């Protein structure tokens, strides 16, 4: 219950302080679709930029592209999405509510003692691995899992449901072409493999990175922005010589975990989870899971995709997609190791780790604060500049500092309310540093810096402020 309350508090905090809003809220919202507010958009952009820089700027053999959302429908046929991109679903006949089978069983397992819950999950994973849908229904009936709405166990058979959104391109009517909103960004990379390789004169091993929107018709979308119908991915496909994929798979597992740890999140909050059932394209796969308020869940997937995608696109398109390796004087279809991280899930992970409710009460006074301890590199606002009063030349000093810093990082300027109230507002949006300009600033050129996490205050020279903030934003991989 405490964890459930924490998630609800995070959701309320995000809305109250301009991070995330329900989409179309004035029309009562759209289920599992959210809008990012002014601070959420900054946080999301900072995470995306950090990932992009670590992938493409810090690796000489990885480049980035931005492929279109709309693609020829043959792409999705060749990739297997039209035939295989399905989730097992079950309906309750009384409530008419549809559930993803794994979510339904996982939710029930969470109510059981640990060993019983783990045993139930193990049975479910084995049945999913063999696609034994009759067995899954028997498991649901045997454990007496009931619908949360009707309270009954009147279930239909388990069946597959395709998750892709479709739409029409062209004029309406019989001559309109059916196309799909992409369910992942990876295929845009695969169909551009040779374009990038040839124009960039890339030598294997090399990677292609991309960030962008993807769309999945999730029947049971839940847990705030963890599972949405419109979401953003950050993916990198790393092309390697066949036979070396397992070595690169292990290397990217380690590299990606180091990236996560560079966010300042303790190692014990993460774990690897190896897939019991491999996707149709993979010969190895695991997830990096984070301990959310609702338990350990996937943030990033690392997959050894073999040559499945390039081979199928070559066969379907009739275009040769092989690479000539001059070192071994041989043509081959490269194998691929994929890293795929959900940007929205990473936003929720950062918020979950950063959100703190602190009791600051003393014997003389009751006090508390809600603070987001977001790493300075990712924080929406890096520096708040606060003149103590709106006169005596203090705003002029503050504005000069603002002009000096705003070209380098996002700043916030505020004059109204007491300094204590202004500090609390900045805590709530995660600003790591507040600078107060007072009368002493006019005398000796120093200002008071207040540190968000410790709430400690110290005087530093005015000219040191910009570098202090820049130093706090340094990448620490």
C-alpha positions, 0 to 999 in steps of 0.5 A: 500500500505504501508503494501504491501511495507513492505512485499516486503521490508522484502522479499528483506531483507531476500534474501539480508542478507542470511535469505530466498532464492527462491528455485532452483533460478538459474533455475528461482525458484519453486513456493511457495517453499523456502530455508533457508539461513545461518541466516534464518536456525539459526533463524528457529532452534532457534524458533524450539528449544524454542518451544521444550524446552517450551513443553517438558522440562518445562512440566513433562507430555509432551514428544517428538517423531519424526515420519516418513513422510511416513505412511501406506495409511490406516492412511490417510483413517482412519484420514479422509484426503483422503475423507475430506482434500479438499478445495473449488476451482474455475477456471476462464475459460478465464485465466485457473487460479485456485483460492481457493474460500476463498482466492478469496473472502477475497482478494476482501473483502479487497478492500471494505470499512470495514463494507462491507468487513466484511459482505462479509466475514460473508456470505462466512463463513456461506456458507462454514460452510454448504458446499453450493458451489452453493451459493458460486458461486452465491456470487462471481458472485453477487459481480462481483469478477473478475480474476486478470489475465484475468479481467473477471468473467467467472467462473466455478462451485465451486468444491473440490480439495484434497490437499495431494501429492501422490507418489509411493513406491517400484518398478515402474509399477503395483506393486508399492504402492501409498502412501502420503506425510503427510499433517500434523504431528499429525497422527504420534503421534496418531498411536504411542499413546500406544507405548509412553504411555506404554514405558514412563509409562505416566499417563493421562493427558499427551502430545506428541510433534513433529516437522517436515515437512508436505506437501500440494498441495496448489493451491494458495500459496502466501504471501512469506513463510506464505503459502507454499507447503513444510512447517514445523509444531510444534504440540502437542497432549494432551491426557485427560479424556473424559469430561475434554476436554473443561477445557484443551482447555481453559487452552492451549489457555491461555498457548499458548498465553503466549508463544507468548507474551514471544517473546516480541510481544505486546498483541495488535498484536494478537487476537483469532479467533473462527472457524465458521466451525469446522473440522470434528474431533473437538468440539471446535477450534480457531486460534491465529492470528498475524497482519502481513503486509497483515492483521491478519492471523493464526499462531497457531491453538488450537483444541479440537479433541475429540476421533475422531483420536484414535477411527478411528485408533482403528476401522481401524487397529483392534488394541485396543487403549484404556487407563486404568485409575487407578483413576476411574478404567475404560478403555476409549479412551482419548480425545485430545486437540491439539496445532499446530503452523506453524514454517515457519509462526512463522519465518515470524511473528518474522521477520515482528515484528522485521523489522524496517526502522529507520531515524537517520538523524540530522541537520548535516547529513542524515542517516538511518538504517534497523534493525531486532530487534529479541529477543536475544533468537531467534537471529541467531547471539547473539554476534559480536566480532569486533577488531578495527584494525587488529594489535597491539594484538587486534585480539588476545584478540578478538579471545580469547573472541570468543573461550570463548563464541562460546561454549555457543551461536552463535558468529560472528567475523569480522575485515574488514571495518570501525566499523560503517559499521560492526555495520550496517551489524550486525543490518541488521541480528539482532545481539543484541550485538557488542563487540569492542576490542580497545587499551584501552582493552589492558590497563584495560581489558574493551571492548565497547558493542554496543546495537542493539536496542538503539545503545547505547555504554558502557564499560564493563569488558571483563570477563562480556561479556559472562554472559551479553549475557546469561542473555539476552537469559533467557526464560521469560514465 
